[in-house]
């Protein structure tokens, strides 16, 4: 694996990881909003599922990381 592919792979890993971390933070903020309001609100399923969409995208990016890195590397080499 040449350096340009390694750099592209690192970039893809960072983007996928940031999607997952952002989702965890968003879910934590939603839970805190529900838990600390007066009176406490129940956590609902639909807002949680909508907040999980970026995590699914991030996991998909991490699964396809090598193919995406190859694609990015080919685009940058041209």
QUITA-V236955 format. One record per helix or strand. SS is the DSSP state (2 for helix, 1 for strand). FROM is the first residue (numbers start at 1). LEN is the number of residues. Records with the same first field share a line. If there is no record, write none. Layout:
BEGIN
SS->FROM-LEN ; FROM-LEN
END
This chain:
BEGIN
2->3-33 ; 45-7 ; 53-11 ; 65-13
END
